[in-house]
């Protein structure tokens, strides 16, 4: 029985049944056939995969995954369960799958039955949560840690006082809508230029991911907190960098035009030792392939993802999580073939480099 008291006032004026009949049917049809909300059945991959499959898909085994989920849960847990929000577990797994595969968000979202927009929000939440853990998993070394790294570098190279190696790497992005020209690097594609420093164990101790692709590596270092700490003496030791950086008291670069056998020997040792940062970047991009392919997001969000991947890399390094077997043979050191040399050299730094050259030639 239809209650005609709910009809709009205009319907009362119609006395013609043929005119009212379609309107009555339309209103009755709208009331009787409302679409009910369907809650999707979301599959938890932890219930169906073993450790090998988990490492292949998410870069962590079950134990490390559960530890990571527990660490991030306070920042990912929704206040209420209204509208069926994603659990912290699924948020982390969706994000890890995106980092590992580099494919767009809906690839894994289809598997766990969530929409693309939901997957995108989950990736952003997890990336921000990981970025906030950078001071725990990606900080500069303590005095004890720096001493251990210096000792290992000296055993491998003979050069004393090295606490890290520095380099820059480009993360490809799609052309942004604002200031597009600033993001075109010297190789001709749009990117974020990321400064990376690693220790003797290929652990990232400093990552700067906020500069557009056209920014020079030397400028990124000059305006970084790391350079300021070294200039003020709050961080002792030296770094090794390529010819794209200026020679500083805290940064040793190769001799641009070696004239003696000792200088050529120094360049060889310098290149061999500094190759650890190139291998580190290669492992980082192979483990988290999203950094190797084009990330189709706004530059600000790409920077957050880069920091999140760096934190995850350090967690994998600390816990000795292996690369998937299929990726072990594919890791290549990222070598910059096109490099602008920087002629700026510090006089005191040249004396330090000369002393190092004499030391390793003994």
C-alpha positions as CSV (number, residue, x, y, z in Angstrom):
1,X,0.0,0.0,0.0
2,X,1.5,3.3,-1.1
3,X,1.3,6.2,1.4
4,X,0.3,9.2,-0.7
5,X,1.1,11.6,2.1
6,X,4.7,11.5,1.0
7,X,4.0,12.7,-2.5
8,X,5.0,16.3,-3.5
9,X,2.3,18.9,-3.3
10,X,2.3,19.3,-7.1
11,X,0.9,15.7,-7.5
12,X,-2.3,16.6,-5.7
13,X,-3.3,18.9,-8.4
14,X,-3.4,16.2,-11.0
15,X,-6.9,14.5,-11.4
16,X,-6.0,12.6,-14.5
17,X,-5.1,9.0,-13.6
18,X,-3.1,8.6,-16.8
19,X,-0.9,11.5,-15.8
20,X,-0.4,10.4,-12.2
21,X,0.2,6.7,-12.9
22,X,3.8,7.1,-14.3
23,X,4.7,9.4,-11.4
24,X,3.3,7.0,-8.8
25,X,5.2,4.1,-10.4
26,X,8.5,6.0,-10.6
27,X,8.3,7.0,-6.9
28,X,7.3,3.5,-5.8
29,X,10.1,2.0,-7.9
30,X,12.7,4.3,-6.2
31,X,11.5,3.4,-2.7
32,X,11.3,-0.3,-3.3
33,X,14.6,-0.9,-5.1
34,X,17.3,0.9,-3.2
35,X,20.9,-0.2,-3.7
36,X,22.3,-1.8,-0.6
37,X,26.0,-1.2,0.2
38,X,28.1,-4.3,-0.5
39,X,31.1,-5.0,1.8
40,X,33.8,-6.7,-0.2
41,X,35.5,-9.9,1.1
42,X,39.2,-8.8,1.6
43,X,41.7,-11.6,1.5
44,X,44.7,-11.4,3.8
45,X,47.8,-12.5,1.9
46,X,49.5,-13.6,5.1
47,X,47.0,-16.4,5.2
48,X,47.9,-17.8,1.8
49,X,51.6,-17.2,1.2
50,X,54.7,-18.8,2.6
51,X,57.9,-16.9,3.5
52,X,59.4,-17.3,0.0
53,X,56.3,-15.9,-1.7
54,X,56.1,-13.1,0.8
55,X,59.7,-12.0,0.2
56,X,59.0,-12.1,-3.6
57,X,55.9,-10.0,-3.3
58,X,56.5,-7.8,-0.3
59,X,60.3,-8.0,0.3
60,X,59.8,-9.2,3.9
61,X,59.3,-12.6,5.5
62,X,56.3,-13.3,7.8
63,X,58.2,-12.5,11.0
64,X,59.6,-9.1,9.7
65,X,56.2,-8.3,8.2
66,X,54.4,-8.8,11.5
67,X,57.0,-6.7,13.3
68,X,56.7,-3.9,10.8
69,X,52.9,-4.0,11.0
70,X,53.0,-3.8,14.8
71,X,55.4,-0.9,14.6
72,X,53.2,1.1,12.3
73,X,49.8,0.1,13.6
74,X,49.3,3.0,16.0
75,X,49.6,5.5,13.1
76,X,47.5,3.4,10.7
77,X,44.6,2.2,12.9
78,X,41.3,4.0,12.2
79,X,39.4,5.5,15.0
80,X,36.2,3.6,14.2
81,X,35.2,0.6,12.1
82,X,32.5,2.5,10.4
83,X,32.3,1.9,6.6
84,X,34.7,-1.1,6.8
85,X,38.1,0.6,6.8
86,X,41.3,-1.2,5.8
87,X,43.2,-2.9,8.7
88,X,46.8,-1.8,9.3
89,X,47.9,-5.2,7.9
90,X,46.2,-4.7,4.5
91,X,47.4,-1.1,4.4
92,X,51.0,-2.2,4.9
93,X,50.8,-5.1,2.4
94,X,49.2,-2.9,-0.3
95,X,52.0,-0.3,0.1
96,X,54.8,-2.9,0.2
97,X,53.5,-4.5,-3.0
98,X,53.4,-1.1,-4.7
99,X,57.0,-0.3,-3.5
100,X,58.2,-3.7,-4.6
101,X,56.5,-4.0,-8.0
102,X,56.5,-0.4,-9.2
103,X,53.2,-1.1,-10.9
104,X,50.2,1.2,-10.4
105,X,48.1,1.0,-7.3
106,X,45.2,-1.0,-8.7
107,X,47.4,-4.1,-9.5
108,X,47.5,-5.4,-5.9
109,X,44.2,-3.6,-5.0
110,X,42.3,-5.9,-7.3
111,X,43.7,-8.9,-5.4
112,X,42.5,-7.8,-2.0
113,X,39.3,-6.3,-3.3
114,X,39.8,-2.7,-2.6
115,X,39.2,0.3,-5.0
116,X,42.1,2.1,-6.6
117,X,41.4,5.3,-4.6
118,X,41.4,3.3,-1.3
119,X,44.8,1.7,-2.3
120,X,46.2,5.2,-3.1
121,X,45.2,6.5,0.3
122,X,46.7,3.5,2.0
123,X,50.0,4.0,0.2
124,X,50.0,7.6,1.3
125,X,49.3,6.8,5.0
126,X,51.9,4.1,5.1
127,X,54.5,6.3,3.4
128,X,54.0,9.1,5.9
129,X,54.2,6.6,8.8
130,X,57.5,5.2,7.5
131,X,58.8,8.7,6.8
132,X,58.2,9.6,10.5
133,X,60.4,6.6,11.5
134,X,63.4,8.0,9.6
135,X,65.0,9.2,12.8
136,X,65.0,5.7,14.1
137,X,65.9,3.7,11.0
138,X,67.8,6.2,8.9
139,X,69.7,8.5,11.2
140,X,73.4,9.5,11.2
141,X,75.6,7.0,13.0
142,X,76.5,7.3,16.7
143,X,80.1,7.7,17.7
144,X,80.4,4.0,18.2
145,X,78.7,3.1,14.9
146,X,80.9,5.7,13.0
147,X,84.0,4.1,14.5
148,X,83.1,0.6,13.4
149,X,82.3,2.0,9.9
150,X,85.6,3.8,9.7
151,X,87.5,0.7,10.7
152,X,85.8,-1.4,8.0
153,X,86.4,1.2,5.4
154,X,90.1,1.5,6.4
155,X,90.6,-2.3,6.2
156,X,89.1,-2.3,2.7
157,X,90.8,0.8,1.3
158,X,93.6,1.9,3.6
159,X,92.1,5.4,3.8
160,X,91.5,6.5,7.4
161,X,88.4,8.3,8.8
162,X,85.8,7.4,6.1
163,X,82.3,7.3,7.7
164,X,80.3,7.1,4.4
165,X,80.1,7.5,0.7
166,X,77.9,10.0,-1.1
167,X,76.1,10.1,-4.5
168,X,73.0,11.4,-6.2
169,X,70.4,9.4,-8.0
170,X,67.4,10.3,-10.0
171,X,63.9,9.0,-9.4
172,X,61.8,9.3,-12.6
173,X,58.4,11.0,-12.2
174,X,55.7,12.0,-14.7
175,X,55.7,15.6,-15.8
176,X,54.2,17.8,-13.0
177,X,51.7,20.5,-13.7
178,X,53.6,23.2,-11.9
179,X,57.2,24.3,-12.7
180,X,57.5,21.4,-15.1
181,X,60.8,22.7,-16.6
182,X,62.6,22.5,-13.2
183,X,62.2,18.8,-13.0
184,X,63.9,18.0,-16.3
185,X,67.3,16.6,-15.5
186,X,70.4,16.6,-17.7
187,X,69.4,13.3,-19.2
188,X,66.2,14.8,-20.5
189,X,63.5,13.2,-18.3
190,X,61.5,14.4,-15.3
191,X,62.9,13.4,-11.9
192,X,63.5,14.0,-8.3
193,X,67.3,14.3,-7.5
194,X,68.0,12.3,-4.3
195,X,71.1,12.7,-2.3
196,X,72.2,9.4,-0.7
197,X,74.9,8.6,1.8
198,X,75.7,5.0,3.0
199,X,78.1,3.4,5.5
200,X,80.3,0.4,5.1
201,X,77.4,-2.0,5.5
202,X,75.3,-0.3,2.7
203,X,73.0,1.2,5.3
204,X,71.6,4.6,4.4
205,X,72.7,7.2,7.0
206,X,71.4,10.3,5.1
207,X,68.8,10.8,2.4
208,X,67.7,14.1,1.0
209,X,64.6,13.7,-1.3
210,X,63.2,17.2,-1.9
211,X,65.1,18.6,-4.9
212,X,63.9,18.8,-8.5
213,X,65.8,17.0,-11.2
214,X,67.7,20.0,-12.6
215,X,69.3,20.7,-9.2
216,X,73.1,19.9,-9.2
217,X,74.4,17.4,-6.7
218,X,76.9,20.0,-5.3
219,X,74.1,22.4,-4.5
220,X,72.0,19.7,-2.8
221,X,75.0,18.9,-0.5
222,X,75.9,22.5,0.1
223,X,72.4,23.3,1.4
224,X,71.9,20.1,3.4
225,X,72.0,19.7,7.1
226,X,74.8,17.1,6.6
227,X,77.2,19.6,5.1
228,X,76.4,22.1,7.9
229,X,77.2,19.5,10.6
230,X,80.5,18.7,8.9
231,X,81.4,22.3,8.4
232,X,80.7,23.0,12.1
233,X,82.7,20.0,13.3
234,X,79.7,18.2,14.8
235,X,80.4,15.2,12.6
236,X,84.0,14.0,12.3
237,X,85.5,12.0,9.5
238,X,85.4,12.2,5.7
239,X,83.1,11.0,2.9
240,X,84.1,9.9,-0.6
241,X,82.3,11.4,-3.5
242,X,82.8,11.6,-7.3
243,X,83.9,14.5,-9.4
244,X,80.4,16.0,-9.3
245,X,81.2,17.3,-5.8
246,X,83.7,19.9,-4.7
247,X,86.8,18.9,-2.7
248,X,86.2,19.7,0.9
249,X,87.9,18.8,4.2
250,X,85.1,16.4,4.9
251,X,84.6,15.2,1.3
252,X,87.4,13.6,-0.7
253,X,87.0,13.5,-4.5
254,X,89.3,11.9,-7.1
255,X,92.2,13.8,-8.7
256,X,90.8,15.3,-11.9
257,X,94.1,15.1,-13.8
258,X,96.4,12.6,-12.1
259,X,100.1,13.2,-13.0
260,X,101.9,10.7,-10.8
261,X,101.6,7.0,-10.2
262,X,100.5,7.7,-6.6
263,X,97.7,9.9,-7.8
264,X,96.5,7.2,-10.2
265,X,96.7,4.7,-7.4
266,X,94.6,7.0,-5.2
267,X,92.0,7.4,-7.9
268,X,91.8,3.6,-8.2
269,X,91.4,3.0,-4.5
270,X,88.9,5.9,-4.3
271,X,86.8,4.5,-7.1
272,X,86.8,1.0,-5.7
273,X,85.8,2.1,-2.2
274,X,83.2,4.6,-3.4
275,X,81.5,1.9,-5.5
276,X,79.7,0.8,-2.4
277,X,77.3,3.7,-2.7
278,X,76.6,2.8,-6.4
279,X,75.9,-0.8,-5.3
280,X,73.7,0.4,-2.5
281,X,71.6,2.5,-4.9
282,X,71.3,-0.5,-7.2
283,X,70.1,-2.7,-4.3
284,X,67.6,-0.1,-3.2
285,X,66.1,0.3,-6.6
286,X,66.0,-3.4,-7.3
287,X,64.4,-4.2,-4.0
288,X,61.8,-1.4,-4.4
289,X,61.3,-1.2,-8.1
290,X,59.0,1.8,-7.9
291,X,62.1,3.9,-7.6
292,X,63.4,2.4,-10.9
293,X,60.2,3.0,-12.9
294,X,58.2,6.1,-13.4
295,X,56.1,7.1,-10.3
296,X,52.9,8.7,-11.5
297,X,52.3,11.0,-8.5
298,X,52.8,14.6,-7.5
299,X,56.5,15.4,-6.7
300,X,55.7,15.9,-3.0
301,X,54.2,12.4,-2.7
302,X,57.2,10.9,-4.6
303,X,59.6,12.4,-2.1
304,X,57.6,10.8,0.7
305,X,57.8,7.4,-1.1
306,X,61.5,7.7,-1.5
307,X,62.0,8.3,2.2
308,X,59.7,5.4,3.0
309,X,61.7,3.1,0.7
310,X,65.0,4.3,2.4
311,X,63.6,3.4,5.8
312,X,62.5,0.0,4.6
313,X,65.9,-0.6,3.0
314,X,67.6,0.0,6.3
315,X,65.2,-2.3,8.1
316,X,66.0,-5.0,5.5
317,X,69.7,-4.4,6.0
318,X,69.5,-4.5,9.8
319,X,67.5,-7.7,9.8
320,X,69.5,-9.2,6.9
321,X,66.4,-9.8,4.8
322,X,67.7,-11.2,1.4
323,X,66.7,-10.0,-2.0
324,X,64.3,-12.4,-3.9
325,X,66.3,-15.0,-5.7
326,X,65.1,-13.7,-9.1
327,X,66.6,-10.3,-8.3
328,X,70.0,-11.3,-7.0
329,X,71.6,-11.6,-10.4
330,X,70.0,-8.4,-11.6
331,X,71.5,-5.9,-9.1
332,X,73.8,-3.5,-10.9
333,X,75.7,-0.6,-9.5
334,X,74.2,2.7,-10.7
335,X,76.9,4.5,-12.5
336,X,76.6,8.1,-13.7
337,X,78.1,8.1,-17.2
338,X,77.3,11.8,-17.8
339,X,78.9,14.0,-15.1
340,X,79.7,17.6,-14.8
341,X,83.0,18.1,-13.0
342,X,83.2,20.7,-10.3
343,X,86.5,22.6,-10.2
344,X,85.9,24.2,-6.7
345,X,88.6,22.9,-4.3
346,X,89.5,23.9,-0.8
347,X,93.2,24.5,-0.1
348,X,93.1,22.7,3.2
349,X,91.2,19.8,1.6
350,X,93.9,19.5,-1.0
351,X,96.5,19.1,1.7
352,X,94.4,16.4,3.4
353,X,94.1,14.6,0.1
354,X,97.8,14.8,-0.5
355,X,98.5,13.3,2.9
356,X,96.1,10.5,2.1
357,X,97.8,9.9,-1.3
358,X,101.2,9.6,0.5
359,X,99.7,7.3,3.1
360,X,98.2,4.7,0.8
361,X,101.3,4.7,-1.5
362,X,103.6,3.6,1.4
